[in-house]
Structures are given as C-alpha cells and as structure tokens.
C-alpha cells in the first residue's frame, strides 16, 4: 500500500505538469496557426482585391459596349441588309459576353445575374426591332427601329445594371 501511495505522490504532480505543458503547447500552436491563417488571408486579399476591382471595371465596360446606342454607332455601315446587321449586332453582343465570362468568378452572383439579364434584354430588343422592319430595308432602318423602341418603352437595358455594379463597387471597395 505504501508503494501505491508513494507512486501516486509522484504521478499526480507529473500528470499536472504534463497537462499544463500540453495545454500551453496546444494554445501556442493554435495561436501560430491563427496568425498564419491571417497572414495568408491578407496575402490573398492583396491579390484578389485588384482582380475583383478589375472584374467590375470590365463588366462596366462590357455593359457600355453593348448599350444599344454605342453598339449601333460602332457597327453602323458594316452590313448591307437588315438580317445581316441583326446577326452582326447579336454576334457582337454574344462575343462581348464570352470575352467576359471569367469575370463572374470575382463578382457577386446577383451582379453576374444582372449582367446576363442585361445582355439578354439587348438581344431581345434587337430581335424585336428586326421583326418590325422589312427584310429588304436598309440596315439604318433597323437602327432607327431600335432607337424608336428604346424611346417608346423608355428602356435602357444596361443602365440599371451599371448603377447596381457601381453601387456594389462603392460598398465593397471604397
């Protein structure tokens, strides 16, 4: 019995010291891990910040480029028929979107959905207007019809999305 008592006298302090050492080392390692995560997150933020801002800039440029006014001015005189002009306009809008598809990784889901909706509205506007113009008419007639529909419907397919992107940039980056 004396042996067990003596053994417990040595074992109890050793167990307490071992537990204290374990708790200290664990706390130290947790602190180090947390600091490394913070440094890593800070480095990632430093890298991601310019990429995200650039994505918003590119999407704003995309929306400006597919705005019917800018699109029609840029592509006028480059086709000989209404159908050819319609196809040219639609192809340009699609190519602009395809060129910017990767930007969706850096913006919010809502922002990307709005960008896609604006692109679809522009395509729809072009298709509606071309359906109201005679096939043998000059391409300028399609341009006029698109402008007429914009005025009649008080429709700016990209304006609200541009505002939304600018507001999101203000919230996120400034």
N, C-alpha and C positions, 0 to 999 in steps of 0.2 A: 504494500500500500504506500509505503514511503517513496518507493520508486515512481509510482504513478503521480504522486503529489509533486515530487521534485521535477518530474518530466513536464507536468502542467505549468510549473513555475517558470520553466524555460520556454515552453512552447507558447504560452499566452503573450508575453512581450514580443516574441519573434513574429507571431501572427499579426499583432497590432502594427509592428514596424513594417512588415511585408505589405499589409493592406494600405498603410499610409503611403508607402513607396509606390504601390500600384496606382492609387488614386492620383498621386502627384504626377506620375509619368503619363497617365491617361489624360489628365487635364492639360498637361504641356503639349502632348501630341494633338489633341483636339484644337488647341489654340493655334498651333502651327498649321494644321490643315485648314482651319478657317482663314488664316492670313493668306495662305497660298491660293485659296479659292477667290478671295477678294482681289488679290493681285491679278489672277487670271481673268476674272470678270472685268476688271478695269482695263486690262490689255485688250480684251475682246471688244469692249465698248469703244475704245480708242480706234479700233479697226473698223467696227461696224458703223459708227457714227457717220463718217464721211460717205460710206456706201449707202446708208439709208437716206441721207440727205440727197445724194446724187440720184437715187431712185425716184424720189419725189420730184426732183428737177426734171428728170427725163419724162416722167408721166405728165407733168405740166406741159412740157414741150410737145409731147405726143398729142395731148388734147388741143393745143393751139394749132398743130399741123393738120388735124382732122376737122377743125371747125369749118363748117361749110364755106364761110367767106374766104378763109385762107386757102382752103383746098381748091375752090373753084378758080381763084385768081392764079394760083400756082400752076394749075393744069389746063387752063383755058388755051385754046388754039392748038392742042396736041392731038386732036382726033377729028375725023371727018363726018361721023354720024352720031346720032343720039345714043344708039346702042353701044357704039364703041366708046363714047365718052362716059356712059354709065359704067361700063365694065372697067374703064381706066380709073374712075373715081373709087369704085368698090375695091379694086385691086390695091390701090394706093392706101386705102384705109386699113385693109387686112395686112398688108406688108408692114405698115407702121406699127400695128398691134403685135405682129410676130416679132418684130425687131425689139419690142419692149417687154416681151413675155417674162423674161427673167426678173424684171423689177418687182413682180408680185411677191417675191421672197422677202423683200425689205419693207413692204408697206403693210398696213392693216388689211384684214380681209374685207372690211367694209369699203375701204378706199379702192381696192382692186375690183370689187364687185361694181362699184360706181363707174370706174373707168371702163369696164367691159360693157356696162349698160349704155354709156355714152357712145361708145363705138357702134353698138347695135342700133341706137337711135339715129345716128348719122347714116348708116347703111339703109335703114328703113326709110328715112327721109329721101334719100337718093332714089330708092326703088319706087316709092310712091310718086315722086315727081316725074320719073321717067315713064311711068304708066299713064300719066296725063298728057304726055307730049307725043305728037305723031312720030312714027318711026322714021319718016323721011325728012323730018325737020332738021334744022341746023343745030349743032351742039350748044350754041349760045341760048337756044330756046330752053334747053334743059337747065342751064344755069339760071335763067330768068324764073323758071318754074320753081326751082329750089328756093330762090330768094323770096318768091311770092308766098310759098308755103311757110317759110320762116316768119314772114310778116303776118300772114293770116292767122297762124296758130300761136303767134307770139312765142316761138320755140327757139331756144338756143341750146342744142343738145349737149354741149360741153360746158356751158357756163356754171351750172350748179356744181358739177364735179370739180371744176377748177377751184371754186370757192371752198368746197369741202377739203380738197388737198391743201390749200393754203392755210385753212384753219387747223388742220392736223399738224402741219409743219410748225405753226405757231405754238401749239400745245406741246409738241414733242421736243422741239429743238431750241426754242427761244424762251 
